[in-house]
Amino acid sequence: MNDSSRGAPPTAGYWGPTDQGAAPAGPAYDGQSAQQTRPMPIVPDGFGDESHAELRDDPPQEPMAVPSSPPPPQKKRAGRDLRAAIGVGVGLGAVVAASLFIVKAVFIGVIAVAVVIGLWELTSRLDEKKGIKAPLVPLAVGGAAMVVAGYARGPEGAWAAMALTGLAVLVWRMTQPPEGYLRDVTAGVFAAFYVPFLATFVALMLTADDGPQRVLMFLVLTVVSDTGAYAVGWRFGTHKLAPRISPGKTREGLGGAVLFAMVAGALLMEYLIDGGYWWQGLLLGLAVAASATLGDLGESMIKRDLGIKDMGTLLPGHGGIMDRLDSLLPTAPVVWLLLVLFVGS
């Protein structure tokens, strides 16, 4: 092997081996490795402080958050303006009481006005949210006539007015294109039954000799049931009654409604209704609590389907007229029937 096979001669100052294939005689030290070795940094005093955090390879850690004490529990609050709700409730009660005990015909007018406004709210929400065009004109005219016919002619008059109102809805809708006809008339007939027909049973109560007392008992029991459900449910409610329909209602609230209504029913039946007994009031209060709760859940189901919270904004703190009639409407036929069975018509 000649010198040319050894490669280029070593440069000056090179102390490594002259033969690349042979191991060095001294300590192992590679010049090329030495050039690639990174010099160790000089660590200044106070390394690890925030002022020298940039010298670290890893990012600085965030300071640990000091756990704070949990906030004090907040008191439950009503979802509506309580002052406005009380003021509107007192005003409505004054109008009802004045018309009920002064002139019966005026109270019939109050019922008819409430029915027409309720129909307007219901049909308006159906049109806005679902595109369902239930004809308002025949519903309003037929609804008011239904209340008057029930007061003047009794149950037969109410049934006849209900049938004529349904026919009027079918005919009125024929003036528009056929698309959606079945949907619209079905909603119209439902609205005629739900609002004016059920309200007619209040007028039927008024036809009795002690009609004002019967209507007053019906209104007081429904309000007491709602109040008991709200008070007990707000204070003690933990178990949901129907979370898919109305998450705010609890089983404890239902128990409060039953208790309040039964006590009020026993007192009113004994001291307000001629020929009534306290045990009849207990049964009446139980039935009112059940029907009022079901009525409230039924309208909650409608509002959930429509995607709304209230049917209207006419009554501050309450919503609309239909938001106040939700428990009254299904309770009216229940109270009318039980009073007829207990003390006659």
Backbone torsions as a table, in degrees:
resi	resn	phi	psi	omega
1	MET	NA	128.0	-179.8
2	ASN	-90.2	-179.2	-177.2
3	ASP	-69.7	-28.4	-177.4
4	SER	-67.3	-21.4	179.6
5	SER	-77.5	-12.1	179.8
6	ARG	-83.6	-6.3	-178.5
7	GLY	88.9	-165.9	-176.7
8	ALA	-71.9	146.4	178.8
9	PRO	-64.9	152.5	-179.2
10	PRO	-66.2	146.6	179.5
11	THR	-78.1	166.9	-178.7
12	ALA	-66.7	140.6	178.8
13	GLY	83.6	4.6	-179.9
14	TYR	-90.4	123.4	-176.1
15	TRP	-108.3	8.7	179.7
16	GLY	-79.2	-177.2	-179.4
17	PRO	-69.9	147.1	178.5
18	THR	-82.6	-19.9	179.5
19	ASP	-107.9	120.3	-178.1
20	GLN	-66.6	-24.1	-178.1
21	GLY	-86.4	-12.3	-176.4
22	ALA	-99.8	150.6	178.4
23	ALA	-80.2	146.3	179.9
24	PRO	-67.9	151.7	-178.7
25	ALA	-79.1	-33.2	-178.1
26	GLY	-90.2	-161.5	178.0
27	PRO	-60.8	145.2	-176.3
28	ALA	-71.0	117.1	178.4
29	TYR	-147.2	121.2	-178.0
30	ASP	-107.4	123.1	-179.0
31	GLY	-64.0	-41.3	-179.7
32	GLN	-64.3	-39.3	177.7
33	SER	-65.4	-33.8	179.9
34	ALA	-64.6	-37.4	179.2
35	GLN	-68.9	-29.7	-177.8
36	GLN	-86.7	-11.9	-178.3
37	THR	-75.2	128.8	-179.1
38	ARG	-80.7	131.3	179.1
39	PRO	-67.6	142.6	179.7
40	MET	-73.9	133.8	-178.4
41	PRO	-73.7	155.9	176.3
42	ILE	-85.2	120.5	-176.6
43	VAL	-84.8	117.1	-179.8
44	PRO	-76.1	166.3	177.1
45	ASP	-66.8	146.0	179.1
46	GLY	79.8	15.1	177.7
47	PHE	-60.3	135.7	-176.3
48	GLY	109.0	-14.8	175.6
49	ASP	-73.2	165.3	-179.9
50	GLU	-65.9	-26.7	-178.8
51	SER	-69.3	-21.8	179.7
52	HIS	-115.8	24.9	-178.1
53	ALA	-65.1	-21.8	-177.3
54	GLU	-73.9	-14.0	179.7
55	LEU	-81.4	-12.0	-178.7
56	ARG	-80.4	154.8	174.9
57	ASP	-77.6	-32.2	-179.0
58	ASP	-97.3	151.5	-179.3
59	PRO	-67.8	152.8	-180.0
60	PRO	-66.3	144.3	179.8
61	GLN	-80.1	145.9	176.8
62	GLU	-71.9	143.7	177.8
63	PRO	-65.0	142.3	-178.2
64	MET	-69.3	134.6	-179.9
65	ALA	-74.8	134.2	179.0
66	VAL	-79.9	120.5	-178.5
67	PRO	-61.5	129.7	179.4
68	SER	-95.2	158.8	179.6
69	SER	-69.4	142.0	-178.6
70	PRO	-62.1	144.9	-179.9
71	PRO	-66.5	151.5	179.2
72	PRO	-64.5	146.5	-178.8
73	PRO	-61.4	136.1	178.9
74	GLN	-84.8	145.6	177.9
75	LYS	-75.9	145.2	179.0
76	LYS	-65.4	142.6	179.5
77	ARG	-125.9	148.6	177.3
78	ALA	-71.2	151.0	-177.3
79	GLY	-80.7	-5.0	-178.4
80	ARG	-124.8	170.5	175.7
81	ASP	-72.8	105.4	-173.1
82	LEU	-66.8	-39.4	-179.3
83	ARG	-63.9	-45.5	178.9
84	ALA	-63.7	-39.7	-180.0
85	ALA	-63.2	-42.8	179.6
86	ILE	-66.1	-43.1	179.9
87	GLY	-61.8	-45.0	178.5
88	VAL	-65.8	-40.3	178.8
89	GLY	-62.4	-42.3	178.0
90	VAL	-65.1	-40.7	178.4
91	GLY	-63.2	-44.4	177.5
92	LEU	-63.8	-40.1	178.5
93	GLY	-62.7	-38.0	178.6
94	ALA	-65.7	-41.9	178.8
95	VAL	-63.6	-43.8	-179.4
96	VAL	-64.6	-46.5	-177.6
97	ALA	-64.2	-42.6	-178.9
98	ALA	-63.8	-44.3	-178.9
99	SER	-73.9	-28.6	-175.7
100	LEU	-72.9	-41.0	-173.0
101	PHE	-101.6	-2.8	178.3
102	ILE	-100.3	-62.1	179.9
103	VAL	-135.1	119.7	-178.4
104	LYS	-61.6	-36.5	-178.3
105	ALA	-62.0	-34.0	177.8
106	VAL	-65.0	-39.9	178.4
107	PHE	-65.1	-35.8	175.5
108	ILE	-62.2	-38.5	175.8
109	GLY	-64.0	-37.7	176.8
110	VAL	-62.4	-43.1	177.8
111	ILE	-61.8	-44.9	-178.7
112	ALA	-62.3	-41.7	178.3
113	VAL	-63.7	-43.9	178.7
114	ALA	-62.3	-38.0	179.1
115	VAL	-64.7	-45.9	-179.0
116	VAL	-63.3	-44.1	178.7
117	ILE	-64.8	-40.7	178.1
118	GLY	-62.2	-41.2	177.0
119	LEU	-63.6	-40.3	178.3
120	TRP	-62.3	-43.7	179.1
121	GLU	-63.5	-45.9	-176.8
122	LEU	-64.9	-48.4	-178.9
123	THR	-67.3	-32.9	178.1
124	SER	-66.2	-43.6	179.0
125	ARG	-67.8	-36.7	176.9
126	LEU	-62.4	-39.8	-180.0
127	ASP	-71.2	-42.0	-177.1
128	GLU	-68.0	-43.1	-171.2
129	LYS	-95.8	-27.9	-176.2
130	LYS	-122.4	-7.3	-176.7
131	GLY	71.1	20.6	179.3
132	ILE	-90.1	120.9	-174.4
133	LYS	-107.2	76.2	174.7
134	ALA	-72.5	128.0	-175.0
135	PRO	-66.5	118.3	-174.9
136	LEU	-77.2	-37.6	-173.2
137	VAL	-60.6	-54.3	178.4
138	PRO	-64.8	-29.6	178.1
139	LEU	-67.9	-44.2	-178.7
140	ALA	-66.4	-46.7	-179.9
141	VAL	-65.3	-46.9	179.8
142	GLY	-66.5	-35.2	179.3
143	GLY	-65.5	-46.1	177.2
144	ALA	-63.0	-41.1	178.7
145	ALA	-65.1	-33.4	179.9
146	MET	-63.3	-43.9	179.7
147	VAL	-64.1	-45.3	-179.7
148	VAL	-64.8	-42.9	-179.4
149	ALA	-64.7	-37.9	177.6
150	GLY	-64.0	-39.2	178.9
151	TYR	-71.7	-37.8	-175.6
152	ALA	-84.0	-36.7	-172.9
153	ARG	-118.7	0.8	177.3
154	GLY	80.4	-162.2	-177.8
155	PRO	-58.7	-36.3	179.5
156	GLU	-62.1	-41.7	177.7
157	GLY	-64.1	-38.6	179.0
158	ALA	-64.7	-44.3	179.5
159	TRP	-64.4	-41.6	179.6
160	ALA	-63.9	-42.2	179.2
161	ALA	-66.3	-35.9	177.4
162	MET	-63.5	-44.2	179.9
163	ALA	-64.2	-42.8	-179.9
164	LEU	-67.2	-35.7	177.5
165	THR	-64.9	-42.0	176.9
166	GLY	-61.3	-42.0	176.9
167	LEU	-63.8	-40.4	179.2
168	ALA	-62.6	-37.2	177.4
169	VAL	-63.7	-43.3	179.5
170	LEU	-62.0	-44.1	-177.5
171	VAL	-71.6	-42.4	-177.8
172	TRP	-61.0	-39.4	-178.2
173	ARG	-70.1	-18.0	179.1
174	MET	-67.9	-16.0	179.6
175	THR	-76.9	-3.8	-179.0
176	GLN	-115.0	168.4	-179.7
177	PRO	-57.0	152.5	-175.0
178	PRO	-71.0	-16.9	-179.8
179	GLU	-61.0	124.9	179.0
180	GLY	78.3	14.1	-177.3
181	TYR	-61.6	-50.3	-177.6
182	LEU	-62.1	-40.1	178.9
183	ARG	-63.1	-45.3	-175.8
184	ASP	-69.2	-44.0	-177.9
185	VAL	-71.4	-31.8	176.0
186	THR	-63.6	-44.0	176.6
187	ALA	-64.3	-35.4	178.9
188	GLY	-66.0	-45.1	178.5
189	VAL	-65.0	-39.0	176.1
190	PHE	-60.9	-45.3	179.7
191	ALA	-62.9	-38.0	179.2
192	ALA	-63.9	-38.4	179.1
193	PHE	-75.5	-43.4	-171.8
194	TYR	-67.4	-40.5	-174.2
195	VAL	-99.6	-69.4	-172.8
196	PRO	-72.3	-37.9	-176.7
197	PHE	-65.8	-45.1	178.2
198	LEU	-66.0	-35.6	178.0
199	ALA	-67.1	-24.3	-179.5
200	THR	-62.1	-25.8	179.8
201	PHE	-67.6	-22.6	172.7
202	VAL	-67.8	-42.1	176.4
203	ALA	-64.0	-35.3	177.6
204	LEU	-65.6	-36.9	175.6
205	MET	-62.0	-36.8	-175.6
206	LEU	-69.3	-19.3	-177.8
207	THR	-73.1	-17.1	179.6
208	ALA	-70.9	163.3	179.2
209	ASP	-60.6	-39.4	176.1
210	ASP	-100.8	37.1	-177.0
211	GLY	-55.2	-47.5	178.9
212	PRO	-58.3	-38.7	178.3
213	GLN	-66.2	-37.5	179.0
214	ARG	-66.3	-43.6	178.7
215	VAL	-65.1	-40.9	178.3
216	LEU	-61.6	-42.2	178.5
217	MET	-62.5	-42.6	178.3
218	PHE	-59.5	-45.4	-178.8
219	LEU	-68.1	-43.8	-178.2
220	VAL	-64.6	-43.8	-179.1
221	LEU	-63.2	-40.5	179.6
222	THR	-66.1	-43.5	179.1
223	VAL	-65.6	-42.0	179.4
224	VAL	-63.5	-39.4	177.9
225	SER	-62.5	-46.3	178.3
226	ASP	-63.4	-40.2	-179.7
227	THR	-66.2	-42.7	177.7
228	GLY	-63.0	-40.0	178.5
229	ALA	-64.6	-41.5	-179.4
230	TYR	-68.4	-47.1	-175.0
231	ALA	-65.5	-49.6	-177.9
232	VAL	-70.1	-40.6	178.8
233	GLY	-65.5	-37.7	179.3
234	TRP	-67.4	-35.6	-175.3
235	ARG	-88.6	-39.4	-172.0
236	PHE	-121.9	-3.6	-172.9
237	GLY	-67.8	123.5	176.0
238	THR	-133.1	-26.7	-177.4
239	HIS	-101.8	120.0	-177.2
240	LYS	-68.2	140.0	179.6
241	LEU	-85.3	-51.1	179.3
242	ALA	-146.1	77.6	-172.4
243	PRO	-61.9	-29.1	-179.9
244	ARG	-73.6	-25.1	-176.8
245	ILE	-99.0	-53.2	-177.5
246	SER	-140.7	94.3	-175.4
247	PRO	-62.4	-21.0	-177.9
248	GLY	-78.8	-14.6	-177.0
249	LYS	-87.8	139.2	-177.8
250	THR	-126.4	163.2	176.8
251	ARG	-67.8	-34.7	176.5
252	GLU	-64.1	-38.7	176.4
253	GLY	-63.3	-38.8	176.2
254	LEU	-62.6	-40.7	176.5
255	GLY	-61.9	-39.5	176.0
256	GLY	-64.2	-39.1	177.5
257	ALA	-62.2	-44.0	-179.9
258	VAL	-64.2	-45.5	-178.0
259	LEU	-63.3	-49.6	-177.8
260	PHE	-63.2	-43.9	-176.7
261	ALA	-68.3	-38.1	-179.8
262	MET	-67.7	-41.4	178.2
263	VAL	-64.6	-46.8	178.8
264	ALA	-63.9	-38.7	179.0
265	GLY	-63.2	-41.8	179.3
266	ALA	-63.3	-42.4	-179.6
267	LEU	-67.4	-46.3	-177.0
268	LEU	-68.9	-39.5	-179.0
269	MET	-66.8	-33.8	-178.4
270	GLU	-76.9	-38.0	-170.7
271	TYR	-112.0	-11.1	-176.9
272	LEU	-110.3	-35.6	-174.9
273	ILE	-100.1	125.5	178.3
274	ASP	-67.4	130.6	179.6
275	GLY	80.4	7.3	-179.9
276	GLY	-92.7	156.0	179.2
277	TYR	-123.5	155.5	-174.8
278	TRP	-62.2	-37.2	-178.5
279	TRP	-67.3	-30.0	173.2
280	GLN	-65.6	-36.9	176.6
281	GLY	-64.2	-34.3	176.2
282	LEU	-62.5	-46.7	179.0
283	LEU	-64.9	-40.1	179.7
284	LEU	-64.6	-42.1	178.3
285	GLY	-63.3	-39.8	177.2
286	LEU	-62.3	-43.9	-179.5
287	ALA	-66.0	-38.6	179.3
288	VAL	-65.0	-43.8	179.2
289	ALA	-60.0	-40.9	179.6
290	ALA	-67.6	-47.7	-176.7
291	SER	-69.2	-38.1	178.8
292	ALA	-64.9	-40.9	178.6
293	THR	-65.7	-44.0	178.6
294	LEU	-64.2	-38.7	177.7
295	GLY	-64.3	-41.1	177.6
296	ASP	-64.1	-42.7	178.2
297	LEU	-66.0	-36.9	179.0
298	GLY	-62.5	-44.7	178.2
299	GLU	-70.9	-32.2	174.7
300	SER	-61.4	-36.9	177.2
301	MET	-63.5	-43.1	178.3
302	ILE	-63.0	-45.5	-177.9
303	LYS	-67.4	-34.6	176.4
304	ARG	-67.3	-39.2	177.1
305	ASP	-63.7	-36.2	179.0
306	LEU	-82.5	-14.6	-179.9
307	GLY	74.6	37.1	-179.1
308	ILE	-129.4	162.5	177.3
309	LYS	-95.8	-42.5	-179.2
310	ASP	-127.7	154.9	176.9
311	MET	-77.2	-21.2	-178.7
312	GLY	-167.2	-173.4	-178.7
313	THR	-131.0	19.2	-173.9
314	LEU	-68.6	-35.0	-176.0
315	LEU	-109.2	107.8	179.6
316	PRO	-59.0	133.8	-179.5
317	GLY	83.0	-9.7	-179.3
318	HIS	-120.6	-31.1	-173.1
319	GLY	107.6	-120.3	178.9
320	GLY	-114.0	-179.4	177.8
321	ILE	-60.4	-42.3	-179.1
322	MET	-65.1	-25.0	176.9
323	ASP	-72.6	-17.2	174.8
324	ARG	-97.3	-23.2	-179.1
325	LEU	-88.3	-5.8	-171.9
326	ASP	-59.7	-40.9	178.9
327	SER	-91.2	-21.0	-179.1
328	LEU	-75.3	-41.2	-173.6
329	LEU	-60.8	-51.8	-179.8
330	PRO	-73.3	-16.6	179.8
331	THR	-80.4	-27.6	-176.4
332	ALA	-57.8	-51.0	179.3
333	PRO	-65.3	-30.0	179.3
334	VAL	-66.6	-47.6	-179.5
335	VAL	-66.6	-42.1	179.4
336	TRP	-59.1	-46.0	-177.7
337	LEU	-66.2	-45.3	-178.1
338	LEU	-66.6	-37.4	178.2
339	LEU	-67.5	-36.4	176.0
340	VAL	-63.9	-41.1	179.8
341	LEU	-69.4	-37.3	-175.3
342	PHE	-80.2	-46.7	-172.7
343	VAL	-125.4	2.8	178.9
344	GLY	88.5	175.1	-176.8
345	SER	-97.8	NA	NA
